[in-house]
Amino acid sequence: MIIQLNENVLFEKTDTDSYFIDLNSGKYVYNNASSTAIIEQLLESSDIEEVIDDLLKIYIVDRDELKQDILEMIEELQRISLICESGE
């Protein structure tokens, strides 16, 4: 699964947090530090298991819980049209 930003969406990072900015609507979505780490990994890697492995080096969390959280995040970001799977 290759994740990319939708057209007209920016991903801007601050020191630890980040924002999605929809240039069409002017709306933005704030991401805390852990969400930012997940999003950065998803945008860099097409292998969700690799993303999970990398994040488990940073966070002490159950693997299955992390995977579920990531899948829910992907679903929500797709639902609000901030990201898509490559080729959509």
C-alpha positions in Angstrom: 0.0 0.0 0.0 1.5 3.3 -1.1 0.1 6.3 0.6 0.4 9.8 -0.8 -1.1 13.2 -0.1 -4.1 14.1 -2.2 -3.6 16.9 -4.7 -3.9 20.3 -3.1 -3.0 19.0 0.4 0.2 20.0 2.2 1.8 18.3 5.1 3.8 20.8 7.2 5.9 19.8 10.2 6.8 21.9 13.2 9.4 20.8 15.8 7.5 17.7 16.8 3.9 18.2 15.5 2.4 18.6 12.1 -0.5 19.8 10.1 -2.4 18.8 7.0 -3.5 21.9 5.1 -6.2 21.5 2.4 -5.5 24.3 0.0 -9.0 24.0 -1.6 -11.0 24.5 1.6 -8.4 26.3 3.7 -9.0 23.7 6.5 -6.2 22.2 8.5 -5.8 19.1 10.6 -3.4 19.1 13.6 -1.3 16.0 14.3 0.5 15.4 17.6 4.0 14.0 17.8 3.0 10.3 17.6 0.6 10.9 14.7 3.3 12.9 12.9 5.8 10.0 13.3 3.2 7.6 11.9 2.3 9.8 9.0 6.0 10.5 8.1 6.6 6.7 8.1 3.5 6.0 5.9 4.6 8.6 3.4 8.1 7.1 3.2 7.3 3.4 3.0 4.9 1.2 1.1 5.2 -1.7 3.6 3.0 -1.2 6.6 4.8 -4.0 8.5 8.1 -2.1 8.0 6.3 1.1 9.3 5.2 -0.9 12.4 8.7 -2.3 13.0 10.2 1.2 12.8 7.6 2.7 15.1 8.1 -0.1 17.6 11.7 1.1 18.0 10.4 4.4 19.2 7.2 3.6 21.1 6.5 0.9 23.7 3.1 -0.4 22.5 1.5 -3.6 21.5 2.1 -4.5 17.9 -1.5 -5.4 17.1 -2.7 -2.2 18.8 -0.3 -0.1 16.8 -1.3 -1.8 13.5 -5.0 -1.2 14.3 -4.3 2.5 15.1 -2.4 2.9 11.9 -5.1 1.3 9.8 -7.8 3.5 11.5 -5.6 6.6 10.9 -5.3 5.7 7.2 -9.0 5.1 6.9 -9.9 8.4 8.6 -7.4 10.5 6.6 -8.7 8.9 3.4 -12.3 9.6 4.5 -11.6 13.3 4.9 -9.7 13.4 1.6 -6.2 14.2 2.9 -4.4 11.1 1.7 -5.1 8.4 -0.9 -3.5 5.1 -2.0 -1.2 5.7 -5.0 -3.1 5.3 -8.2 -6.5 6.4 -6.8 
